[in-house]
Amino acid sequence: MSNQLSIDEQGKSQEALLHYKRNAGDIPIFRSDVKVYDKKGNLMFDFSDLATTIMFESNKVTINIMWEDAGLERDSFRNQKLYGVYYASYTKMRYKNGVLTIQGDRKIVMNYSKEY
């Protein structure tokens, strides 16, 4: 895992997840359309309707992306530098106009699509 973000960046990432979760309402699992880009901005993957959860716990906020819904097995998505869980305390995230952007080893752009 990379270095922990500054308190300010952690707050921005948590706020981004909170806003994104509001699109889904009170449902625990929802679907997202997900695009993945490499560091040069080239589109690597374009997935529809991946199961997604956002967890707010006392000491952490996370987003879980079920890459398996797209047919990627754990070793396969890990080899692509994708992870099933992203922590707001370690990964920069931003929300704007209904779009969540996760900036980790890959740039992940997500749009809420529907209930699970």
PDB file as gemmi writes it, atoms N, CA and C in Angstrom:
CRYST1    1.000    1.000    1.000  90.00  90.00  90.00 P 1                      
ATOM      1  N   MET A   1       0.841  -1.171   0.000  1.00  0.00           N  
ATOM      2  CA  MET A   1       0.000   0.000   0.000  1.00  0.00           C  
ATOM      3  C   MET A   1       0.892   1.242   0.000  1.00  0.00           C  
ATOM      4  N   SER A   2       0.460   2.276  -0.667  1.00  0.00           N  
ATOM      5  CA  SER A   2       1.249   3.499  -0.773  1.00  0.00           C  
ATOM      6  C   SER A   2       1.174   4.302   0.519  1.00  0.00           C  
ATOM      7  N   ASN A   3       1.783   5.461   0.504  1.00  0.00           N  
ATOM      8  CA  ASN A   3       1.785   6.321   1.682  1.00  0.00           C  
ATOM      9  C   ASN A   3       0.408   6.906   1.948  1.00  0.00           C  
ATOM     10  N   GLN A   4       0.142   7.134   3.215  1.00  0.00           N  
ATOM     11  CA  GLN A   4      -1.125   7.735   3.609  1.00  0.00           C  
ATOM     12  C   GLN A   4      -1.179   9.183   3.122  1.00  0.00           C  
ATOM     13  N   LEU A   5      -2.362   9.591   2.659  1.00  0.00           N  
ATOM     14  CA  LEU A   5      -2.557  10.956   2.186  1.00  0.00           C  
ATOM     15  C   LEU A   5      -2.553  11.936   3.355  1.00  0.00           C  
ATOM     16  N   SER A   6      -2.357  13.210   3.041  1.00  0.00           N  
ATOM     17  CA  SER A   6      -2.469  14.240   4.073  1.00  0.00           C  
ATOM     18  C   SER A   6      -3.916  14.266   4.589  1.00  0.00           C  
ATOM     19  N   ILE A   7      -4.127  14.823   5.738  1.00  0.00           N  
ATOM     20  CA  ILE A   7      -5.477  14.911   6.315  1.00  0.00           C  
ATOM     21  C   ILE A   7      -6.411  15.638   5.349  1.00  0.00           C  
ATOM     22  N   ASP A   8      -5.932  16.698   4.710  1.00  0.00           N  
ATOM     23  CA  ASP A   8      -6.743  17.451   3.748  1.00  0.00           C  
ATOM     24  C   ASP A   8      -7.148  16.574   2.563  1.00  0.00           C  
ATOM     25  N   GLU A   9      -6.194  15.824   2.003  1.00  0.00           N  
ATOM     26  CA  GLU A   9      -6.485  14.942   0.864  1.00  0.00           C  
ATOM     27  C   GLU A   9      -7.405  13.794   1.272  1.00  0.00           C  
ATOM     28  N   GLN A  10      -7.217  13.273   2.473  1.00  0.00           N  
ATOM     29  CA  GLN A  10      -8.112  12.227   2.960  1.00  0.00           C  
ATOM     30  C   GLN A  10      -9.550  12.748   3.029  1.00  0.00           C  
ATOM     31  N   GLY A  11      -9.703  13.962   3.539  1.00  0.00           N  
ATOM     32  CA  GLY A  11     -11.028  14.574   3.634  1.00  0.00           C  
ATOM     33  C   GLY A  11     -11.668  14.743   2.262  1.00  0.00           C  
ATOM     34  N   LYS A  12     -10.880  15.163   1.276  1.00  0.00           N  
ATOM     35  CA  LYS A  12     -11.403  15.329  -0.086  1.00  0.00           C  
ATOM     36  C   LYS A  12     -11.834  13.992  -0.677  1.00  0.00           C  
ATOM     37  N   SER A  13     -11.044  12.942  -0.423  1.00  0.00           N  
ATOM     38  CA  SER A  13     -11.394  11.618  -0.931  1.00  0.00           C  
ATOM     39  C   SER A  13     -12.649  11.081  -0.251  1.00  0.00           C  
ATOM     40  N   GLN A  14     -12.755  11.273   1.047  1.00  0.00           N  
ATOM     41  CA  GLN A  14     -13.955  10.845   1.779  1.00  0.00           C  
ATOM     42  C   GLN A  14     -15.186  11.590   1.291  1.00  0.00           C  
ATOM     43  N   GLU A  15     -15.039  12.877   1.078  1.00  0.00           N  
ATOM     44  CA  GLU A  15     -16.156  13.689   0.580  1.00  0.00           C  
ATOM     45  C   GLU A  15     -16.581  13.227  -0.819  1.00  0.00           C  
ATOM     46  N   ALA A  16     -15.617  12.890  -1.653  1.00  0.00           N  
ATOM     47  CA  ALA A  16     -15.932  12.404  -2.996  1.00  0.00           C  
ATOM     48  C   ALA A  16     -16.763  11.129  -2.926  1.00  0.00           C  
ATOM     49  N   LEU A  17     -16.366  10.201  -2.048  1.00  0.00           N  
ATOM     50  CA  LEU A  17     -17.122   8.959  -1.895  1.00  0.00           C  
ATOM     51  C   LEU A  17     -18.515   9.215  -1.342  1.00  0.00           C  
ATOM     52  N   LEU A  18     -18.632  10.137  -0.415  1.00  0.00           N  
ATOM     53  CA  LEU A  18     -19.939  10.481   0.142  1.00  0.00           C  
ATOM     54  C   LEU A  18     -20.870  11.001  -0.949  1.00  0.00           C  
ATOM     55  N   HIS A  19     -20.384  11.891  -1.783  1.00  0.00           N  
ATOM     56  CA  HIS A  19     -21.203  12.439  -2.869  1.00  0.00           C  
ATOM     57  C   HIS A  19     -21.572  11.357  -3.883  1.00  0.00           C  
ATOM     58  N   TYR A  20     -20.623  10.487  -4.199  1.00  0.00           N  
ATOM     59  CA  TYR A  20     -20.906   9.419  -5.154  1.00  0.00           C  
ATOM     60  C   TYR A  20     -21.962   8.464  -4.595  1.00  0.00           C  
ATOM     61  N   LYS A  21     -21.859   8.150  -3.310  1.00  0.00           N  
ATOM     62  CA  LYS A  21     -22.810   7.250  -2.660  1.00  0.00           C  
ATOM     63  C   LYS A  21     -24.220   7.834  -2.667  1.00  0.00           C  
ATOM     64  N   ARG A  22     -24.328   9.138  -2.587  1.00  0.00           N  
ATOM     65  CA  ARG A  22     -25.652   9.778  -2.610  1.00  0.00           C  
ATOM     66  C   ARG A  22     -26.408   9.458  -3.891  1.00  0.00           C  
ATOM     67  N   ASN A  23     -25.703   9.244  -4.995  1.00  0.00           N  
ATOM     68  CA  ASN A  23     -26.360   8.858  -6.250  1.00  0.00           C  
ATOM     69  C   ASN A  23     -27.118   7.546  -6.091  1.00  0.00           C  
ATOM     70  N   ALA A  24     -26.558   6.638  -5.307  1.00  0.00           N  
ATOM     71  CA  ALA A  24     -27.150   5.310  -5.145  1.00  0.00           C  
ATOM     72  C   ALA A  24     -28.226   5.278  -4.069  1.00  0.00           C  
ATOM     73  N   GLY A  25     -28.229   6.256  -3.179  1.00  0.00           N  
ATOM     74  CA  GLY A  25     -29.202   6.249  -2.093  1.00  0.00           C  
ATOM     75  C   GLY A  25     -28.794   5.276  -0.999  1.00  0.00           C  
ATOM     76  N   ASP A  26     -29.774   4.683  -0.354  1.00  0.00           N  
ATOM     77  CA  ASP A  26     -29.517   3.820   0.798  1.00  0.00           C  
ATOM     78  C   ASP A  26     -29.242   2.362   0.449  1.00  0.00           C  
ATOM     79  N   ILE A  27     -29.157   2.036  -0.814  1.00  0.00           N  
ATOM     80  CA  ILE A  27     -28.902   0.644  -1.169  1.00  0.00           C  
ATOM     81  C   ILE A  27     -27.433   0.305  -0.910  1.00  0.00           C  
ATOM     82  N   PRO A  28     -27.172  -0.877  -0.353  1.00  0.00           N  
ATOM     83  CA  PRO A  28     -25.786  -1.214   0.015  1.00  0.00           C  
ATOM     84  C   PRO A  28     -24.882  -1.548  -1.173  1.00  0.00           C  
ATOM     85  N   ILE A  29     -25.452  -2.172  -2.201  1.00  0.00           N  
ATOM     86  CA  ILE A  29     -24.674  -2.530  -3.390  1.00  0.00           C  
ATOM     87  C   ILE A  29     -25.360  -1.906  -4.594  1.00  0.00           C  
ATOM     88  N   PHE A  30     -24.575  -1.244  -5.431  1.00  0.00           N  
ATOM     89  CA  PHE A  30     -25.131  -0.637  -6.641  1.00  0.00           C  
ATOM     90  C   PHE A  30     -24.179  -0.892  -7.796  1.00  0.00           C  
ATOM     91  N   ARG A  31     -24.600  -0.542  -8.970  1.00  0.00           N  
ATOM     92  CA  ARG A  31     -23.799  -0.795 -10.176  1.00  0.00           C  
ATOM     93  C   ARG A  31     -23.208   0.505 -10.696  1.00  0.00           C  
ATOM     94  N   SER A  32     -21.999   0.396 -11.235  1.00  0.00           N  
ATOM     95  CA  SER A  32     -21.300   1.539 -11.804  1.00  0.00           C  
ATOM     96  C   SER A  32     -20.740   1.183 -13.170  1.00  0.00           C  
ATOM     97  N   ASP A  33     -20.752   2.143 -14.067  1.00  0.00           N  
ATOM     98  CA  ASP A  33     -20.016   2.030 -15.324  1.00  0.00           C  
ATOM     99  C   ASP A  33     -18.608   2.535 -15.034  1.00  0.00           C  
ATOM    100  N   VAL A  34     -17.604   1.773 -15.455  1.00  0.00           N  
ATOM    101  CA  VAL A  34     -16.224   2.045 -15.056  1.00  0.00           C  
ATOM    102  C   VAL A  34     -15.309   2.058 -16.268  1.00  0.00           C  
ATOM    103  N   LYS A  35     -14.521   3.129 -16.367  1.00  0.00           N  
ATOM    104  CA  LYS A  35     -13.468   3.211 -17.381  1.00  0.00           C  
ATOM    105  C   LYS A  35     -12.129   3.270 -16.652  1.00  0.00           C  
ATOM    106  N   VAL A  36     -11.156   2.561 -17.195  1.00  0.00           N  
ATOM    107  CA  VAL A  36      -9.827   2.514 -16.601  1.00  0.00           C  
ATOM    108  C   VAL A  36      -8.822   3.018 -17.630  1.00  0.00           C  
ATOM    109  N   TYR A  37      -7.960   3.945 -17.182  1.00  0.00           N  
ATOM    110  CA  TYR A  37      -6.951   4.547 -18.058  1.00  0.00           C  
ATOM    111  C   TYR A  37      -5.557   4.276 -17.496  1.00  0.00           C  
ATOM    112  N   ASP A  38      -4.578   4.148 -18.382  1.00  0.00           N  
ATOM    113  CA  ASP A  38      -3.197   4.024 -17.930  1.00  0.00           C  
ATOM    114  C   ASP A  38      -2.646   5.416 -17.621  1.00  0.00           C  
ATOM    115  N   LYS A  39      -1.389   5.470 -17.194  1.00  0.00           N  
ATOM    116  CA  LYS A  39      -0.771   6.754 -16.801  1.00  0.00           C  
ATOM    117  C   LYS A  39      -0.675   7.749 -17.954  1.00  0.00           C  
ATOM    118  N   LYS A  40      -0.685   7.255 -19.185  1.00  0.00           N  
ATOM    119  CA  LYS A  40      -0.604   8.143 -20.351  1.00  0.00           C  
ATOM    120  C   LYS A  40      -1.982   8.613 -20.822  1.00  0.00           C  
ATOM    121  N   GLY A  41      -3.032   8.123 -20.158  1.00  0.00           N  
ATOM    122  CA  GLY A  41      -4.377   8.525 -20.531  1.00  0.00           C  
ATOM    123  C   GLY A  41      -5.046   7.638 -21.563  1.00  0.00           C  
ATOM    124  N   ASN A  42      -4.412   6.510 -21.882  1.00  0.00           N  
ATOM    125  CA  ASN A  42      -4.999   5.572 -22.844  1.00  0.00           C  
ATOM    126  C   ASN A  42      -6.048   4.708 -22.161  1.00  0.00           C  
ATOM    127  N   LEU A  43      -7.200   4.545 -22.796  1.00  0.00           N  
ATOM    128  CA  LEU A  43      -8.258   3.705 -22.258  1.00  0.00           C  
ATOM    129  C   LEU A  43      -7.819   2.243 -22.286  1.00  0.00           C  
ATOM    130  N   MET A  44      -7.874   1.609 -21.122  1.00  0.00           N  
ATOM    131  CA  MET A  44      -7.516   0.197 -21.003  1.00  0.00           C  
ATOM    132  C   MET A  44      -8.753  -0.695 -20.972  1.00  0.00           C  
ATOM    133  N   PHE A  45      -9.748  -0.284 -20.197  1.00  0.00           N  
ATOM    134  CA  PHE A  45     -10.968  -1.061 -20.016  1.00  0.00           C  
ATOM    135  C   PHE A  45     -12.165  -0.123 -19.984  1.00  0.00           C  
ATOM    136  N   ASP A  46     -13.303  -0.624 -20.457  1.00  0.00           N  
ATOM    137  CA  ASP A  46     -14.572   0.102 -20.405  1.00  0.00           C  
ATOM    138  C   ASP A  46     -15.641  -0.921 -20.012  1.00  0.00           C  
ATOM    139  N   PHE A  47     -16.006  -0.909 -18.732  1.00  0.00           N  
ATOM    140  CA  PHE A  47     -16.937  -1.899 -18.192  1.00  0.00           C  
ATOM    141  C   PHE A  47     -18.272  -1.252 -17.857  1.00  0.00           C  
ATOM    142  N   SER A  48     -19.332  -2.027 -17.997  1.00  0.00           N  
ATOM    143  CA  SER A  48     -20.670  -1.574 -17.623  1.00  0.00           C  
ATOM    144  C   SER A  48     -21.175  -2.401 -16.448  1.00  0.00           C  
ATOM    145  N   ASP A  49     -21.872  -1.731 -15.560  1.00  0.00           N  
ATOM    146  CA  ASP A  49     -22.630  -2.384 -14.488  1.00  0.00           C  
ATOM    147  C   ASP A  49     -21.802  -3.251 -13.544  1.00  0.00           C  
ATOM    148  N   LEU A  50     -20.661  -2.745 -13.078  1.00  0.00           N  
ATOM    149  CA  LEU A  50     -19.885  -3.480 -12.078  1.00  0.00           C  
ATOM    150  C   LEU A  50     -20.470  -3.230 -10.697  1.00  0.00           C  
ATOM    151  N   ALA A  51     -20.625  -4.285  -9.907  1.00  0.00           N  
ATOM    152  CA  ALA A  51     -21.106  -4.136  -8.536  1.00  0.00           C  
ATOM    153  C   ALA A  51     -20.113  -3.290  -7.743  1.00  0.00           C  
ATOM    154  N   THR A  52     -20.658  -2.365  -6.966  1.00  0.00           N  
ATOM    155  CA  THR A  52     -19.854  -1.403  -6.220  1.00  0.00           C  
ATOM    156  C   THR A  52     -20.463  -1.215  -4.834  1.00  0.00           C  
ATOM    157  N   THR A  53     -19.622  -1.104  -3.823  1.00  0.00           N  
ATOM    158  CA  THR A  53     -20.092  -0.740  -2.485  1.00  0.00           C  
ATOM    159  C   THR A  53     -19.170   0.345  -1.935  1.00  0.00           C  
ATOM    160  N   ILE A  54     -19.736   1.174  -1.097  1.00  0.00           N  
ATOM    161  CA  ILE A  54     -18.954   2.172  -0.372  1.00  0.00           C  
ATOM    162  C   ILE A  54     -19.231   1.949   1.105  1.00  0.00           C  
ATOM    163  N   MET A  55     -18.163   1.805   1.867  1.00  0.00           N  
ATOM    164  CA  MET A  55     -18.276   1.512   3.293  1.00  0.00           C  
ATOM    165  C   MET A  55     -17.756   2.691   4.110  1.00  0.00           C  
ATOM    166  N   PHE A  56     -18.582   3.136   5.046  1.00  0.00           N  
ATOM    167  CA  PHE A  56     -18.193   4.183   5.982  1.00  0.00           C  
ATOM    168  C   PHE A  56     -18.079   3.546   7.358  1.00  0.00           C  
ATOM    169  N   GLU A  57     -16.855   3.358   7.814  1.00  0.00           N  
ATOM    170  CA  GLU A  57     -16.616   2.782   9.132  1.00  0.00           C  
ATOM    171  C   GLU A  57     -15.965   3.846   9.996  1.00  0.00           C  
ATOM    172  N   SER A  58     -15.858   3.588  11.290  1.00  0.00           N  
ATOM    173  CA  SER A  58     -15.358   4.611  12.209  1.00  0.00           C  
ATOM    174  C   SER A  58     -13.962   5.101  11.875  1.00  0.00           C  
ATOM    175  N   ASN A  59     -13.106   4.226  11.361  1.00  0.00           N  
ATOM    176  CA  ASN A  59     -11.725   4.635  11.109  1.00  0.00           C  
ATOM    177  C   ASN A  59     -11.312   4.565   9.647  1.00  0.00           C  
ATOM    178  N   LYS A  60     -12.261   4.247   8.739  1.00  0.00           N  
ATOM    179  CA  LYS A  60     -11.891   4.193   7.326  1.00  0.00           C  
ATOM    180  C   LYS A  60     -13.118   4.317   6.435  1.00  0.00           C  
ATOM    181  N   VAL A  61     -12.857   4.809   5.237  1.00  0.00           N  
ATOM    182  CA  VAL A  61     -13.871   4.903   4.196  1.00  0.00           C  
ATOM    183  C   VAL A  61     -13.284   4.219   2.968  1.00  0.00           C  
ATOM    184  N   THR A  62     -14.039   3.272   2.389  1.00  0.00           N  
ATOM    185  CA  THR A  62     -13.531   2.511   1.255  1.00  0.00           C  
ATOM    186  C   THR A  62     -14.577   2.402   0.156  1.00  0.00           C  
ATOM    187  N   ILE A  63     -14.086   2.169  -1.049  1.00  0.00           N  
ATOM    188  CA  ILE A  63     -14.947   1.790  -2.157  1.00  0.00           C  
ATOM    189  C   ILE A  63     -14.465   0.424  -2.638  1.00  0.00           C  
ATOM    190  N   ASN A  64     -15.420  -0.456  -2.860  1.00  0.00           N  
ATOM    191  CA  ASN A  64     -15.131  -1.814  -3.325  1.00  0.00           C  
ATOM    192  C   ASN A  64     -15.677  -1.952  -4.732  1.00  0.00           C  
ATOM    193  N   ILE A  65     -14.833  -2.399  -5.635  1.00  0.00           N  
ATOM    194  CA  ILE A  65     -15.225  -2.598  -7.034  1.00  0.00           C  
ATOM    195  C   ILE A  65     -15.084  -4.080  -7.343  1.00  0.00           C  
ATOM    196  N   MET A  66     -16.159  -4.702  -7.789  1.00  0.00           N  
ATOM    197  CA  MET A  66     -16.149  -6.129  -8.079  1.00  0.00           C  
ATOM    198  C   MET A  66     -15.733  -6.353  -9.534  1.00  0.00           C  
ATOM    199  N   TRP A  67     -14.414  -6.356  -9.758  1.00  0.00           N  
ATOM    200  CA  TRP A  67     -13.876  -6.561 -11.102  1.00  0.00           C  
ATOM    201  C   TRP A  67     -14.297  -7.913 -11.662  1.00  0.00           C  
ATOM    202  N   GLU A  68     -14.605  -8.838 -10.784  1.00  0.00           N  
ATOM    203  CA  GLU A  68     -15.029 -10.167 -11.219  1.00  0.00           C  
ATOM    204  C   GLU A  68     -16.295 -10.101 -12.075  1.00  0.00           C  
ATOM    205  N   ASP A  69     -17.131  -9.084 -11.858  1.00  0.00           N  
ATOM    206  CA  ASP A  69     -18.342  -8.912 -12.683  1.00  0.00           C  
ATOM    207  C   ASP A  69     -18.007  -8.718 -14.158  1.00  0.00           C  
ATOM    208  N   ALA A  70     -16.788  -8.246 -14.422  1.00  0.00           N  
ATOM    209  CA  ALA A  70     -16.344  -8.034 -15.808  1.00  0.00           C  
ATOM    210  C   ALA A  70     -15.568  -9.239 -16.328  1.00  0.00           C  
ATOM    211  N   GLY A  71     -15.500 -10.284 -15.527  1.00  0.00           N  
ATOM    212  CA  GLY A  71     -14.798 -11.484 -15.950  1.00  0.00           C  
ATOM    213  C   GLY A  71     -13.324 -11.504 -15.593  1.00  0.00           C  
ATOM    214  N   LEU A  72     -12.871 -10.509 -14.830  1.00  0.00           N  
ATOM    215  CA  LEU A  72     -11.467 -10.487 -14.416  1.00  0.00           C  
ATOM    216  C   LEU A  72     -11.316 -11.253 -13.105  1.00  0.00           C  
ATOM    217  N   GLU A  73     -10.402 -12.199 -13.076  1.00  0.00           N  
ATOM    218  CA  GLU A  73     -10.106 -12.903 -11.837  1.00  0.00           C  
ATOM    219  C   GLU A  73      -9.118 -12.074 -11.027  1.00  0.00           C  
ATOM    220  N   ARG A  74      -9.018 -12.380  -9.739  1.00  0.00           N  
ATOM    221  CA  ARG A  74      -8.180 -11.594  -8.831  1.00  0.00           C  
ATOM    222  C   ARG A  74      -6.762 -11.399  -9.362  1.00  0.00           C  
ATOM    223  N   ASP A  75      -6.112 -12.473  -9.775  1.00  0.00           N  
ATOM    224  CA  ASP A  75      -4.742 -12.343 -10.284  1.00  0.00           C  
ATOM    225  C   ASP A  75      -4.702 -11.473 -11.534  1.00  0.00           C  
ATOM    226  N   SER A  76      -5.723 -11.580 -12.355  1.00  0.00           N  
ATOM    227  CA  SER A  76      -5.778 -10.809 -13.593  1.00  0.00           C  
ATOM    228  C   SER A  76      -5.916  -9.321 -13.310  1.00  0.00           C  
ATOM    229  N   PHE A  77      -6.845  -8.924 -12.447  1.00  0.00           N  
ATOM    230  CA  PHE A  77      -6.981  -7.485 -12.202  1.00  0.00           C  
ATOM    231  C   PHE A  77      -5.831  -6.939 -11.376  1.00  0.00           C  
ATOM    232  N   ARG A  78      -5.259  -7.744 -10.499  1.00  0.00           N  
ATOM    233  CA  ARG A  78      -4.088  -7.293  -9.745  1.00  0.00           C  
ATOM    234  C   ARG A  78      -2.899  -7.069 -10.683  1.00  0.00           C  
ATOM    235  N   ASN A  79      -2.742  -7.930 -11.696  1.00  0.00           N  
ATOM    236  CA  ASN A  79      -1.666  -7.767 -12.677  1.00  0.00           C  
ATOM    237  C   ASN A  79      -1.853  -6.486 -13.496  1.00  0.00           C  
ATOM    238  N   GLN A  80      -3.076  -6.015 -13.609  1.00  0.00           N  
ATOM    239  CA  GLN A  80      -3.371  -4.763 -14.319  1.00  0.00           C  
ATOM    240  C   GLN A  80      -3.286  -3.549 -13.390  1.00  0.00           C  
ATOM    241  N   LYS A  81      -2.808  -3.760 -12.158  1.00  0.00           N  
ATOM    242  CA  LYS A  81      -2.693  -2.714 -11.130  1.00  0.00           C  
ATOM    243  C   LYS A  81      -4.064  -2.151 -10.746  1.00  0.00           C  
ATOM    244  N   LEU A  82      -5.038  -3.054 -10.677  1.00  0.00           N  
ATOM    245  CA  LEU A  82      -6.374  -2.721 -10.200  1.00  0.00           C  
ATOM    246  C   LEU A  82      -6.596  -3.481  -8.896  1.00  0.00           C  
ATOM    247  N   TYR A  83      -7.381  -2.901  -8.002  1.00  0.00           N  
ATOM    248  CA  TYR A  83      -7.597  -3.499  -6.693  1.00  0.00           C  
ATOM    249  C   TYR A  83      -9.092  -3.548  -6.401  1.00  0.00           C  
ATOM    250  N   GLY A  84      -9.484  -4.506  -5.596  1.00  0.00           N  
ATOM    251  CA  GLY A  84     -10.889  -4.641  -5.237  1.00  0.00           C  
ATOM    252  C   GLY A  84     -11.342  -3.590  -4.241  1.00  0.00           C  
ATOM    253  N   VAL A  85     -10.404  -3.072  -3.447  1.00  0.00           N  
ATOM    254  CA  VAL A  85     -10.725  -2.081  -2.416  1.00  0.00           C  
ATOM    255  C   VAL A  85      -9.779  -0.892  -2.560  1.00  0.00           C  
ATOM    256  N   TYR A  86     -10.360   0.298  -2.521  1.00  0.00           N  
ATOM    257  CA  TYR A  86      -9.582   1.543  -2.506  1.00  0.00           C  
ATOM    258  C   TYR A  86      -9.942   2.307  -1.240  1.00  0.00           C  
ATOM    259  N   TYR A  87      -8.922   2.723  -0.497  1.00  0.00           N  
ATOM    260  CA  TYR A  87      -9.097   3.426   0.768  1.00  0.00           C  
ATOM    261  C   TYR A  87      -8.971   4.930   0.564  1.00  0.00           C  
ATOM    262  N   ALA A  88      -9.922   5.679   1.119  1.00  0.00           N  
ATOM    263  CA  ALA A  88      -9.882   7.137   1.002  1.00  0.00           C  
ATOM    264  C   ALA A  88      -8.669   7.728   1.716  1.00  0.00           C  
ATOM    265  N   SER A  89      -8.102   7.019   2.649  1.00  0.00           N  
ATOM    266  CA  SER A  89      -6.936   7.533   3.366  1.00  0.00           C  
ATOM    267  C   SER A  89      -5.629   7.335   2.593  1.00  0.00           C  
ATOM    268  N   TYR A  90      -5.671   6.546   1.500  1.00  0.00           N  
ATOM    269  CA  TYR A  90      -4.464   6.267   0.723  1.00  0.00           C  
ATOM    270  C   TYR A  90      -4.574   6.613  -0.757  1.00  0.00           C  
ATOM    271  N   THR A  91      -5.789   6.857  -1.254  1.00  0.00           N  
ATOM    272  CA  THR A  91      -5.992   7.052  -2.688  1.00  0.00           C  
ATOM    273  C   THR A  91      -6.745   8.342  -2.949  1.00  0.00           C  
ATOM    274  N   LYS A  92      -6.206   9.189  -3.824  1.00  0.00           N  
ATOM    275  CA  LYS A  92      -6.888  10.432  -4.174  1.00  0.00           C  
ATOM    276  C   LYS A  92      -8.150  10.132  -4.975  1.00  0.00           C  
ATOM    277  N   MET A  93      -9.254  10.735  -4.545  1.00  0.00           N  
ATOM    278  CA  MET A  93     -10.529  10.574  -5.224  1.00  0.00           C  
ATOM    279  C   MET A  93     -11.201  11.932  -5.320  1.00  0.00           C  
ATOM    280  N   ARG A  94     -11.889  12.140  -6.430  1.00  0.00           N  
ATOM    281  CA  ARG A  94     -12.616  13.389  -6.638  1.00  0.00           C  
ATOM    282  C   ARG A  94     -13.977  13.076  -7.230  1.00  0.00           C  
ATOM    283  N   TYR A  95     -14.936  13.938  -6.935  1.00  0.00           N  
ATOM    284  CA  TYR A  95     -16.292  13.779  -7.454  1.00  0.00           C  
ATOM    285  C   TYR A  95     -16.700  15.101  -8.101  1.00  0.00           C  
ATOM    286  N   LYS A  96     -17.224  15.008  -9.321  1.00  0.00           N  
ATOM    287  CA  LYS A  96     -17.695  16.208 -10.005  1.00  0.00           C  
ATOM    288  C   LYS A  96     -18.741  15.801 -11.029  1.00  0.00           C  
ATOM    289  N   ASN A  97     -19.879  16.485 -10.975  1.00  0.00           N  
ATOM    290  CA  ASN A  97     -20.956  16.275 -11.952  1.00  0.00           C  
ATOM    291  C   ASN A  97     -21.351  14.808 -12.116  1.00  0.00           C  
ATOM    292  N   GLY A  98     -21.470  14.092 -11.004  1.00  0.00           N  
ATOM    293  CA  GLY A  98     -21.915  12.707 -11.044  1.00  0.00           C  
ATOM    294  C   GLY A  98     -20.837  11.692 -11.357  1.00  0.00           C  
ATOM    295  N   VAL A  99     -19.605  12.141 -11.489  1.00  0.00           N  
ATOM    296  CA  VAL A  99     -18.498  11.250 -11.867  1.00  0.00           C  
ATOM    297  C   VAL A  99     -17.493  11.166 -10.714  1.00  0.00           C  
ATOM    298  N   LEU A 100     -17.150   9.947 -10.342  1.00  0.00           N  
ATOM    299  CA  LEU A 100     -16.109   9.707  -9.351  1.00  0.00           C  
ATOM    300  C   LEU A 100     -14.830   9.327 -10.087  1.00  0.00           C  
ATOM    301  N   THR A 101     -13.726  10.001  -9.757  1.00  0.00           N  
ATOM    302  CA  THR A 101     -12.423   9.678 -10.322  1.00  0.00           C  
ATOM    303  C   THR A 101     -11.521   9.196  -9.198  1.00  0.00           C  
ATOM    304  N   ILE A 102     -10.935   8.033  -9.395  1.00  0.00           N  
ATOM    305  CA  ILE A 102      -9.995   7.448  -8.446  1.00  0.00           C  
ATOM    306  C   ILE A 102      -8.623   7.481  -9.110  1.00  0.00           C  
ATOM    307  N   GLN A 103      -7.668   8.144  -8.460  1.00  0.00           N  
ATOM    308  CA  GLN A 103      -6.340   8.285  -9.047  1.00  0.00           C  
ATOM    309  C   GLN A 103      -5.347   7.460  -8.242  1.00  0.00           C  
ATOM    310  N   GLY A 104      -5.168   6.199  -8.645  1.00  0.00           N  
ATOM    311  CA  GLY A 104      -4.201   5.318  -8.011  1.00  0.00           C  
ATOM    312  C   GLY A 104      -3.152   4.934  -9.028  1.00  0.00           C  
ATOM    313  N   ASP A 105      -2.808   3.647  -9.066  1.00  0.00           N  
ATOM    314  CA  ASP A 105      -1.874   3.169 -10.088  1.00  0.00           C  
ATOM    315  C   ASP A 105      -2.472   3.335 -11.480  1.00  0.00           C  
ATOM    316  N   ARG A 106      -3.771   3.307 -11.545  1.00  0.00           N  
ATOM    317  CA  ARG A 106      -4.531   3.568 -12.774  1.00  0.00           C  
ATOM    318  C   ARG A 106      -5.562   4.650 -12.465  1.00  0.00           C  
ATOM    319  N   LYS A 107      -5.972   5.367 -13.484  1.00  0.00           N  
ATOM    320  CA  LYS A 107      -7.049   6.342 -13.317  1.00  0.00           C  
ATOM    321  C   LYS A 107      -8.360   5.614 -13.596  1.00  0.00           C  
ATOM    322  N   ILE A 108      -9.257   5.637 -12.615  1.00  0.00           N  
ATOM    323  CA  ILE A 108     -10.532   4.955 -12.729  1.00  0.00           C  
ATOM    324  C   ILE A 108     -11.627   6.008 -12.703  1.00  0.00           C  
ATOM    325  N   VAL A 109     -12.485   5.999 -13.705  1.00  0.00           N  
ATOM    326  CA  VAL A 109     -13.576   6.963 -13.805  1.00  0.00           C  
ATOM    327  C   VAL A 109     -14.882   6.186 -13.733  1.00  0.00           C  
ATOM    328  N   MET A 110     -15.738   6.562 -12.768  1.00  0.00           N  
ATOM    329  CA  MET A 110     -16.951   5.799 -12.500  1.00  0.00           C  
ATOM    330  C   MET A 110     -18.198   6.670 -12.578  1.00  0.00           C  
ATOM    331  N   ASN A 111     -19.264   6.083 -13.129  1.00  0.00           N  
ATOM    332  CA  ASN A 111     -20.579   6.704 -13.149  1.00  0.00           C  
ATOM    333  C   ASN A 111     -21.576   5.704 -12.564  1.00  0.00           C  
ATOM    334  N   TYR A 112     -22.440   6.180 -11.676  1.00  0.00           N  
ATOM    335  CA  TYR A 112     -23.497   5.321 -11.140  1.00  0.00           C  
ATOM    336  C   TYR A 112     -24.410   4.908 -12.282  1.00  0.00           C  
ATOM    337  N   SER A 113     -24.744   3.614 -12.371  1.00  0.00           N  
ATOM    338  CA  SER A 113     -25.628   3.186 -13.456  1.00  0.00           C  
ATOM    339  C   SER A 113     -26.990   2.735 -12.946  1.00  0.00           C  
ATOM    340  N   LYS A 114     -27.043   1.907 -11.903  1.00  0.00           N  
ATOM    341  CA  LYS A 114     -28.350   1.452 -11.420  1.00  0.00           C  
ATOM    342  C   LYS A 114     -28.184   0.645 -10.131  1.00  0.00           C  
ATOM    343  N   GLU A 115     -29.338   0.290  -9.554  1.00  0.00           N  
ATOM    344  CA  GLU A 115     -29.327  -0.580  -8.378  1.00  0.00           C  
ATOM    345  C   GLU A 115     -28.796  -1.945  -8.761  1.00  0.00           C  
ATOM    346  N   TYR A 116     -28.275  -2.640  -7.781  1.00  0.00           N  
ATOM    347  CA  TYR A 116     -27.728  -3.984  -7.980  1.00  0.00           C  
ATOM    348  C   TYR A 116     -28.845  -4.968  -8.206  1.00  0.00           C  
TER     349      TYR A 116                                                      
END                                                                             
